Amino acid sequence: MANLLIVEDDELLRDGLSDLMTQAGHQTTTAEDGEAALAHIIASVFDGVVLDLGLPKVDGMTVLRLLRERHPAMPVLILTARDGVEDRVEGLNAGADDYLTKPFNTDELLARLQSMLRRASLPAFAPAPTAQSQAIQGPQGLRLDPVLPRAWLSGDAIDLTQREWALLRLLVQQQGQVVSREDVLAAWQAQPAEAGGSGLASNALEVYVHRLRRKLTGSALNIRNIRGLGYMLEHNTQSPG
Ligand code: CA
């Protein structure tokens, strides 16, 4: 059971979400606007938050930023409008762990939420592996923890989300080969695919690749888009052919 905060201004949807999560065995607190959400966040600690971005009084993005300052590791799933691509990118950059576009499938919401809560219970702040052999070695001084969502570039920690880390791990493990979109999506699915479920939006992968590229800026590493096939990790050293 998790203690969840649901922030949604649409009353029907808010009550529906609360009922759904209560039935799934969770304890829920609801907020109808950004101001109420912030009051709850200040007063209590939650295991996870479902946050609508379009909110009265204080918008969801502001709630997300303030929440992140206070609780860097609290899992947050954002709800966005179907056409809100910028919102999704901005939300992920502001520290959301996952997103769903409205209207969404309730089974998918529960699956994503469970997966997010499970990831959050990982000891993400454990010390770096000391023995080199424990880490996955990549090119250009890149190292990845084989189990936890952590990585280092020449000894400096890179701040990665679980999905970014899973993506990078695939790219490193399949160096010199193309990693297909399907490989990445399969690695991301913490639960068996639901029949008829839409799974991850196809443009979600592009968002994560974009973010990961940015985090590798300044290193010799780049993620190359192989049109129609997938992605490949490359580094800027001249190959002798
Ligand atoms: Ca709304």
py3Dmol code that shows the C-alpha trace and the ligand (Angstrom):
import py3Dmol

protein = """\
ATOM      1  CA  MET A   1       0.000   0.000   0.000  1.00  0.00           C
ATOM      2  CA  ALA A   2       1.209   3.443  -0.870  1.00  0.00           C
ATOM      3  CA  ASN A   3       0.181   6.848   0.373  1.00  0.00           C
ATOM      4  CA  LEU A   4      -0.671   8.813  -2.772  1.00  0.00           C
ATOM      5  CA  LEU A   5      -1.522  12.405  -3.551  1.00  0.00           C
ATOM      6  CA  ILE A   6      -3.873  12.953  -6.497  1.00  0.00           C
ATOM      7  CA  VAL A   7      -3.940  16.469  -7.916  1.00  0.00           C
ATOM      8  CA  GLU A   8      -6.687  17.034 -10.490  1.00  0.00           C
ATOM      9  CA  ASP A   9      -9.144  19.893 -10.866  1.00  0.00           C
ATOM     10  CA  ASP A  10     -11.753  17.888 -12.782  1.00  0.00           C
ATOM     11  CA  GLU A  11     -13.958  16.567  -9.991  1.00  0.00           C
ATOM     12  CA  LEU A  12     -15.192  13.483 -11.844  1.00  0.00           C
ATOM     13  CA  LEU A  13     -11.716  12.458 -12.840  1.00  0.00           C
ATOM     14  CA  ARG A  14     -10.324  13.236  -9.380  1.00  0.00           C
ATOM     15  CA  ASP A  15     -12.934  11.048  -7.666  1.00  0.00           C
ATOM     16  CA  GLY A  16     -12.470   8.345 -10.284  1.00  0.00           C
ATOM     17  CA  LEU A  17      -8.719   8.289  -9.763  1.00  0.00           C
ATOM     18  CA  SER A  18      -9.131   8.217  -6.009  1.00  0.00           C
ATOM     19  CA  ASP A  19     -11.601   5.299  -6.185  1.00  0.00           C
ATOM     20  CA  LEU A  20      -9.363   3.420  -8.586  1.00  0.00           C
ATOM     21  CA  MET A  21      -6.339   3.728  -6.340  1.00  0.00           C
ATOM     22  CA  THR A  22      -8.265   2.953  -3.189  1.00  0.00           C
ATOM     23  CA  GLN A  23      -9.526  -0.213  -4.857  1.00  0.00           C
ATOM     24  CA  ALA A  24      -5.931  -1.050  -5.763  1.00  0.00           C
ATOM     25  CA  GLY A  25      -5.139  -0.943  -2.049  1.00  0.00           C
ATOM     26  CA  HIS A  26      -3.623   2.507  -1.778  1.00  0.00           C
ATOM     27  CA  GLN A  27      -4.404   5.344   0.538  1.00  0.00           C
ATOM     28  CA  THR A  28      -5.246   8.585  -1.242  1.00  0.00           C
ATOM     29  CA  THR A  29      -5.335  12.287  -0.535  1.00  0.00           C
ATOM     30  CA  THR A  30      -6.836  14.582  -3.171  1.00  0.00           C
ATOM     31  CA  ALA A  31      -6.244  18.192  -4.126  1.00  0.00           C
ATOM     32  CA  GLU A  32      -8.419  20.209  -6.519  1.00  0.00           C
ATOM     33  CA  ASP A  33      -5.903  22.927  -7.380  1.00  0.00           C
ATOM     34  CA  GLY A  34      -2.211  23.730  -7.208  1.00  0.00           C
ATOM     35  CA  GLU A  35      -2.479  25.677  -3.996  1.00  0.00           C
ATOM     36  CA  ALA A  36      -4.149  22.789  -2.154  1.00  0.00           C
ATOM     37  CA  ALA A  37      -1.541  20.422  -3.614  1.00  0.00           C
ATOM     38  CA  LEU A  38       1.316  22.512  -2.238  1.00  0.00           C
ATOM     39  CA  ALA A  39      -0.356  22.668   1.175  1.00  0.00           C
ATOM     40  CA  HIS A  40      -0.519  18.853   1.233  1.00  0.00           C
ATOM     41  CA  ILE A  41       3.068  18.510   0.045  1.00  0.00           C
ATOM     42  CA  ILE A  42       4.255  20.799   2.840  1.00  0.00           C
ATOM     43  CA  ALA A  43       2.157  19.061   5.485  1.00  0.00           C
ATOM     44  CA  SER A  44       2.762  15.405   4.587  1.00  0.00           C
ATOM     45  CA  VAL A  45       5.112  13.020   2.872  1.00  0.00           C
ATOM     46  CA  PHE A  46       3.680  10.889   0.078  1.00  0.00           C
ATOM     47  CA  ASP A  47       4.966   7.750  -1.611  1.00  0.00           C
ATOM     48  CA  GLY A  48       3.882   9.073  -4.977  1.00  0.00           C
ATOM     49  CA  VAL A  49       1.984  11.870  -6.706  1.00  0.00           C
ATOM     50  CA  VAL A  50      -0.350  11.887  -9.715  1.00  0.00           C
ATOM     51  CA  LEU A  51      -0.289  15.451 -10.968  1.00  0.00           C
ATOM     52  CA  ASP A  52      -2.461  17.104 -13.592  1.00  0.00           C
ATOM     53  CA  LEU A  53      -0.542  19.932 -15.275  1.00  0.00           C
ATOM     54  CA  GLY A  54      -3.495  22.170 -16.120  1.00  0.00           C
ATOM     55  CA  LEU A  55      -4.557  23.401 -12.681  1.00  0.00           C
ATOM     56  CA  PRO A  56      -6.168  26.538 -11.274  1.00  0.00           C
ATOM     57  CA  LYS A  57      -4.463  28.884  -8.777  1.00  0.00           C
ATOM     58  CA  VAL A  58      -0.978  27.395  -9.108  1.00  0.00           C
ATOM     59  CA  ASP A  59      -0.221  25.512 -12.331  1.00  0.00           C
ATOM     60  CA  GLY A  60       0.992  21.935 -12.278  1.00  0.00           C
ATOM     61  CA  MET A  61       4.465  22.728 -13.591  1.00  0.00           C
ATOM     62  CA  THR A  62       5.058  25.125 -10.683  1.00  0.00           C
ATOM     63  CA  VAL A  63       3.765  22.503  -8.248  1.00  0.00           C
ATOM     64  CA  LEU A  64       6.176  20.003  -9.800  1.00  0.00           C
ATOM     65  CA  ARG A  65       9.177  22.325  -9.460  1.00  0.00           C
ATOM     66  CA  LEU A  66       8.420  23.222  -5.844  1.00  0.00           C
ATOM     67  CA  LEU A  67       7.739  19.585  -5.013  1.00  0.00           C
ATOM     68  CA  ARG A  68      11.079  18.569  -6.544  1.00  0.00           C
ATOM     69  CA  GLU A  69      12.962  21.147  -4.478  1.00  0.00           C
ATOM     70  CA  ARG A  70      11.480  19.702  -1.337  1.00  0.00           C
ATOM     71  CA  HIS A  71      11.436  16.009  -2.277  1.00  0.00           C
ATOM     72  CA  PRO A  72      13.999  15.207  -4.983  1.00  0.00           C
ATOM     73  CA  ALA A  73      13.094  11.506  -5.045  1.00  0.00           C
ATOM     74  CA  MET A  74       9.306  11.511  -4.675  1.00  0.00           C
ATOM     75  CA  PRO A  75       7.799   9.665  -7.664  1.00  0.00           C
ATOM     76  CA  VAL A  76       5.606  11.929  -9.791  1.00  0.00           C
ATOM     77  CA  LEU A  77       3.436  10.896 -12.709  1.00  0.00           C
ATOM     78  CA  ILE A  78       2.051  13.814 -14.692  1.00  0.00           C
ATOM     79  CA  LEU A  79      -1.189  13.912 -16.654  1.00  0.00           C
ATOM     80  CA  THR A  80      -1.080  16.011 -19.796  1.00  0.00           C
ATOM     81  CA  ALA A  81      -3.304  16.917 -22.708  1.00  0.00           C
ATOM     82  CA  ARG A  82      -2.982  14.725 -25.768  1.00  0.00           C
ATOM     83  CA  ASP A  83      -1.407  17.469 -27.867  1.00  0.00           C
ATOM     84  CA  GLY A  84       0.779  18.864 -25.101  1.00  0.00           C
ATOM     85  CA  VAL A  85       4.158  17.683 -26.405  1.00  0.00           C
ATOM     86  CA  GLU A  86       5.937  20.735 -24.966  1.00  0.00           C
ATOM     87  CA  ASP A  87       4.248  20.086 -21.620  1.00  0.00           C
ATOM     88  CA  ARG A  88       5.524  16.536 -21.592  1.00  0.00           C
ATOM     89  CA  VAL A  89       9.076  17.550 -22.414  1.00  0.00           C
ATOM     90  CA  GLU A  90       8.986  20.394 -19.904  1.00  0.00           C
ATOM     91  CA  GLY A  91       7.426  18.128 -17.276  1.00  0.00           C
ATOM     92  CA  LEU A  92      10.041  15.422 -17.741  1.00  0.00           C
ATOM     93  CA  ASN A  93      12.775  18.041 -17.632  1.00  0.00           C
ATOM     94  CA  ALA A  94      11.262  19.459 -14.450  1.00  0.00           C
ATOM     95  CA  GLY A  95      11.632  16.041 -12.861  1.00  0.00           C
ATOM     96  CA  ALA A  96       8.464  14.072 -13.545  1.00  0.00           C
ATOM     97  CA  ASP A  97       9.187  10.345 -13.545  1.00  0.00           C
ATOM     98  CA  ASP A  98       6.549   9.427 -16.071  1.00  0.00           C
ATOM     99  CA  TYR A  99       3.543  10.830 -17.876  1.00  0.00           C
ATOM    100  CA  LEU A 100       0.212   9.811 -19.298  1.00  0.00           C
ATOM    101  CA  THR A 101      -1.787  11.704 -21.873  1.00  0.00           C
ATOM    102  CA  LYS A 102      -5.510  12.216 -21.412  1.00  0.00           C
ATOM    103  CA  PRO A 103      -7.673  10.312 -21.984  1.00  0.00           C
ATOM    104  CA  PHE A 104      -5.786   7.357 -20.545  1.00  0.00           C
ATOM    105  CA  ASN A 105      -6.500   3.731 -19.869  1.00  0.00           C
ATOM    106  CA  THR A 106      -6.929   3.073 -16.135  1.00  0.00           C
ATOM    107  CA  ASP A 107      -5.081  -0.256 -16.291  1.00  0.00           C
ATOM    108  CA  GLU A 108      -2.147   1.512 -17.853  1.00  0.00           C
ATOM    109  CA  LEU A 109      -2.232   4.199 -15.185  1.00  0.00           C
ATOM    110  CA  LEU A 110      -2.148   1.599 -12.411  1.00  0.00           C
ATOM    111  CA  ALA A 111       0.640  -0.351 -14.130  1.00  0.00           C
ATOM    112  CA  ARG A 112       2.757   2.789 -14.564  1.00  0.00           C
ATOM    113  CA  LEU A 113       2.103   3.821 -10.987  1.00  0.00           C
ATOM    114  CA  GLN A 114       3.101   0.414  -9.608  1.00  0.00           C
ATOM    115  CA  SER A 115       6.231   0.435 -11.695  1.00  0.00           C
ATOM    116  CA  MET A 116       7.102   3.947 -10.538  1.00  0.00           C
ATOM    117  CA  LEU A 117       6.587   3.050  -6.874  1.00  0.00           C
ATOM    118  CA  ARG A 118       8.685  -0.081  -7.244  1.00  0.00           C
ATOM    119  CA  ARG A 119      11.551   1.874  -8.806  1.00  0.00           C
ATOM    120  CA  ALA A 120      11.370   4.439  -6.041  1.00  0.00           C
ATOM    121  CA  SER A 121      12.031   1.775  -3.444  1.00  0.00           C
ATOM    122  CA  LEU A 122      15.406   1.063  -5.049  1.00  0.00           C
ATOM    123  CA  PRO A 123      18.296   2.361  -2.951  1.00  0.00           C
ATOM    124  CA  ALA A 124      19.115   5.044  -5.516  1.00  0.00           C
ATOM    125  CA  PHE A 125      21.436   6.887  -3.221  1.00  0.00           C
ATOM    126  CA  ALA A 126      23.658   3.968  -2.290  1.00  0.00           C
ATOM    127  CA  PRO A 127      27.377   4.598  -2.801  1.00  0.00           C
ATOM    128  CA  ALA A 128      29.009   3.967  -6.163  1.00  0.00           C
ATOM    129  CA  PRO A 129      30.304   0.455  -6.805  1.00  0.00           C
ATOM    130  CA  THR A 130      33.916   0.372  -5.661  1.00  0.00           C
ATOM    131  CA  ALA A 131      35.225  -2.527  -7.691  1.00  0.00           C
ATOM    132  CA  GLN A 132      35.528  -1.686 -11.374  1.00  0.00           C
ATOM    133  CA  SER A 133      34.305  -5.171 -12.206  1.00  0.00           C
ATOM    134  CA  GLN A 134      30.896  -4.451 -10.694  1.00  0.00           C
ATOM    135  CA  ALA A 135      30.140  -1.712 -13.166  1.00  0.00           C
ATOM    136  CA  ILE A 136      29.323  -1.992 -16.859  1.00  0.00           C
ATOM    137  CA  GLN A 137      32.201  -0.373 -18.731  1.00  0.00           C
ATOM    138  CA  GLY A 138      31.384   1.780 -21.716  1.00  0.00           C
ATOM    139  CA  PRO A 139      33.576   3.830 -24.037  1.00  0.00           C
ATOM    140  CA  GLN A 140      35.187   7.158 -23.083  1.00  0.00           C
ATOM    141  CA  GLY A 141      35.282   6.521 -19.339  1.00  0.00           C
ATOM    142  CA  LEU A 142      31.563   5.765 -19.117  1.00  0.00           C
ATOM    143  CA  ARG A 143      30.506   3.369 -16.362  1.00  0.00           C
ATOM    144  CA  LEU A 144      27.043   2.142 -15.428  1.00  0.00           C
ATOM    145  CA  ASP A 145      25.780   0.436 -12.351  1.00  0.00           C
ATOM    146  CA  PRO A 146      24.411  -2.904 -13.595  1.00  0.00           C
ATOM    147  CA  VAL A 147      21.363  -2.809 -11.309  1.00  0.00           C
ATOM    148  CA  LEU A 148      20.629   0.687 -10.097  1.00  0.00           C
ATOM    149  CA  PRO A 149      19.870   3.716 -12.258  1.00  0.00           C
ATOM    150  CA  ARG A 150      23.292   5.303 -11.883  1.00  0.00           C
ATOM    151  CA  ALA A 151      26.159   6.058 -14.233  1.00  0.00           C
ATOM    152  CA  TRP A 152      29.460   7.916 -14.257  1.00  0.00           C
ATOM    153  CA  LEU A 153      31.465   9.705 -16.915  1.00  0.00           C
ATOM    154  CA  SER A 154      35.159   9.731 -16.044  1.00  0.00           C
ATOM    155  CA  GLY A 155      34.200   9.311 -12.396  1.00  0.00           C
ATOM    156  CA  ASP A 156      31.574  12.079 -12.354  1.00  0.00           C
ATOM    157  CA  ALA A 157      28.041  10.915 -11.599  1.00  0.00           C
ATOM    158  CA  ILE A 158      25.465  11.568 -14.328  1.00  0.00           C
ATOM    159  CA  ASP A 159      22.006  12.321 -13.059  1.00  0.00           C
ATOM    160  CA  LEU A 160      19.793   9.768 -14.818  1.00  0.00           C
ATOM    161  CA  THR A 161      16.225   8.632 -14.461  1.00  0.00           C
ATOM    162  CA  GLN A 162      15.453   4.921 -14.506  1.00  0.00           C
ATOM    163  CA  ARG A 163      14.447   5.038 -18.173  1.00  0.00           C
ATOM    164  CA  GLU A 164      17.447   7.070 -19.269  1.00  0.00           C
ATOM    165  CA  TRP A 165      19.694   4.616 -17.487  1.00  0.00           C
ATOM    166  CA  ALA A 166      17.951   1.597 -19.067  1.00  0.00           C
ATOM    167  CA  LEU A 167      18.341   3.212 -22.479  1.00  0.00           C
ATOM    168  CA  LEU A 168      22.016   4.001 -21.922  1.00  0.00           C
ATOM    169  CA  ARG A 169      22.680   0.504 -20.617  1.00  0.00           C
ATOM    170  CA  LEU A 170      21.218  -1.023 -23.793  1.00  0.00           C
ATOM    171  CA  LEU A 171      23.291   1.319 -25.947  1.00  0.00           C
ATOM    172  CA  VAL A 172      26.462   0.378 -24.060  1.00  0.00           C
ATOM    173  CA  GLN A 173      25.721  -3.339 -24.016  1.00  0.00           C
ATOM    174  CA  GLN A 174      25.070  -3.298 -27.761  1.00  0.00           C
ATOM    175  CA  GLN A 175      27.952  -1.029 -28.703  1.00  0.00           C
ATOM    176  CA  GLY A 176      28.628  -1.025 -32.413  1.00  0.00           C
ATOM    177  CA  GLN A 177      25.125  -2.272 -33.100  1.00  0.00           C
ATOM    178  CA  VAL A 178      21.810  -0.578 -33.592  1.00  0.00           C
ATOM    179  CA  VAL A 179      19.447  -0.723 -30.630  1.00  0.00           C
ATOM    180  CA  SER A 180      15.927  -0.940 -31.982  1.00  0.00           C
ATOM    181  CA  ARG A 181      13.027   1.066 -30.622  1.00  0.00           C
ATOM    182  CA  GLU A 182      11.385  -2.219 -29.696  1.00  0.00           C
ATOM    183  CA  ASP A 183      14.412  -3.236 -27.611  1.00  0.00           C
ATOM    184  CA  VAL A 184      14.178  -0.020 -25.635  1.00  0.00           C
ATOM    185  CA  LEU A 185      10.437  -0.195 -25.158  1.00  0.00           C
ATOM    186  CA  ALA A 186      10.749  -3.833 -24.060  1.00  0.00           C
ATOM    187  CA  ALA A 187      13.408  -2.894 -21.521  1.00  0.00           C
ATOM    188  CA  TRP A 188      11.145  -0.183 -20.190  1.00  0.00           C
ATOM    189  CA  GLN A 189       8.115  -2.345 -19.723  1.00  0.00           C
ATOM    190  CA  ALA A 190       8.375  -3.429 -16.129  1.00  0.00           C
ATOM    191  CA  GLN A 191       5.191  -5.413 -16.498  1.00  0.00           C
ATOM    192  CA  PRO A 192       3.863  -7.748 -19.171  1.00  0.00           C
ATOM    193  CA  ALA A 193       2.222  -5.865 -22.017  1.00  0.00           C
ATOM    194  CA  GLU A 194      -1.492  -5.517 -21.569  1.00  0.00           C
ATOM    195  CA  ALA A 195      -3.725  -6.876 -24.277  1.00  0.00           C
ATOM    196  CA  GLY A 196      -4.692  -3.989 -26.491  1.00  0.00           C
ATOM    197  CA  GLY A 197      -2.737  -1.583 -24.325  1.00  0.00           C
ATOM    198  CA  SER A 198      -1.121   1.295 -26.089  1.00  0.00           C
ATOM    199  CA  GLY A 199       2.083   0.918 -24.086  1.00  0.00           C
ATOM    200  CA  LEU A 200       4.450   3.821 -24.256  1.00  0.00           C
ATOM    201  CA  ALA A 201       3.731   6.583 -26.686  1.00  0.00           C
ATOM    202  CA  SER A 202       6.173   6.241 -29.549  1.00  0.00           C
ATOM    203  CA  ASN A 203       7.352   9.825 -29.165  1.00  0.00           C
ATOM    204  CA  ALA A 204       8.279   9.185 -25.520  1.00  0.00           C
ATOM    205  CA  LEU A 205      11.436   7.448 -26.704  1.00  0.00           C
ATOM    206  CA  GLU A 206      12.495  10.522 -28.659  1.00  0.00           C
ATOM    207  CA  VAL A 207      12.018  12.651 -25.568  1.00  0.00           C
ATOM    208  CA  TYR A 208      14.297  10.362 -23.550  1.00  0.00           C
ATOM    209  CA  VAL A 209      16.925  10.131 -26.286  1.00  0.00           C
ATOM    210  CA  HIS A 210      16.938  13.917 -26.484  1.00  0.00           C
ATOM    211  CA  ARG A 211      17.394  14.244 -22.737  1.00  0.00           C
ATOM    212  CA  LEU A 212      20.102  11.601 -22.593  1.00  0.00           C
ATOM    213  CA  ARG A 213      21.981  13.293 -25.443  1.00  0.00           C
ATOM    214  CA  ARG A 214      21.923  16.521 -23.497  1.00  0.00           C
ATOM    215  CA  LYS A 215      23.306  14.776 -20.424  1.00  0.00           C
ATOM    216  CA  LEU A 216      26.169  13.405 -22.511  1.00  0.00           C
ATOM    217  CA  THR A 217      26.987  16.855 -23.902  1.00  0.00           C
ATOM    218  CA  GLY A 218      30.624  17.661 -23.340  1.00  0.00           C
ATOM    219  CA  SER A 219      31.682  14.029 -23.547  1.00  0.00           C
ATOM    220  CA  ALA A 220      32.828  12.384 -26.756  1.00  0.00           C
ATOM    221  CA  LEU A 221      29.698  10.245 -26.718  1.00  0.00           C
ATOM    222  CA  ASN A 222      26.694  10.737 -28.923  1.00  0.00           C
ATOM    223  CA  ILE A 223      23.500   8.843 -29.613  1.00  0.00           C
ATOM    224  CA  ARG A 224      23.035   8.518 -33.334  1.00  0.00           C
ATOM    225  CA  ASN A 225      19.586   8.158 -34.800  1.00  0.00           C
ATOM    226  CA  ILE A 226      19.617   5.443 -37.454  1.00  0.00           C
ATOM    227  CA  ARG A 227      16.545   6.309 -39.426  1.00  0.00           C
ATOM    228  CA  GLY A 228      13.880   3.621 -39.344  1.00  0.00           C
ATOM    229  CA  LEU A 229      16.061   1.260 -37.318  1.00  0.00           C
ATOM    230  CA  GLY A 230      16.825   2.725 -33.940  1.00  0.00           C
ATOM    231  CA  TYR A 231      19.749   4.247 -32.084  1.00  0.00           C
ATOM    232  CA  MET A 232      23.446   3.639 -31.767  1.00  0.00           C
ATOM    233  CA  LEU A 233      26.048   4.860 -29.321  1.00  0.00           C
ATOM    234  CA  GLU A 234      29.018   6.404 -31.044  1.00  0.00           C
ATOM    235  CA  HIS A 235      32.071   8.270 -29.876  1.00  0.00           C
ATOM    236  CA  ASN A 236      34.062  10.925 -31.631  1.00  0.00           C
ATOM    237  CA  THR A 237      37.304   9.082 -32.144  1.00  0.00           C
ATOM    238  CA  GLN A 238      38.485   8.437 -35.672  1.00  0.00           C
ATOM    239  CA  SER A 239      38.203   4.750 -36.392  1.00  0.00           C
ATOM    240  CA  PRO A 240      41.223   3.298 -38.230  1.00  0.00           C
ATOM    241  CA  GLY A 241      38.725   1.799 -40.658  1.00  0.00           C
TER     242      GLY A 241
END
"""
ligand_1 = """\
1
CA
Ca -6.907 20.125 -15.478
"""
view = py3Dmol.view(width=600, height=400)
view.addModel(protein, "pdb")
view.setStyle({"model": 0}, {"cartoon": {"style": "trace"}})
view.addModel(ligand_1, "xyz")
view.setStyle({"model": 1}, {"stick": {}})
view.zoomTo()
view.show()
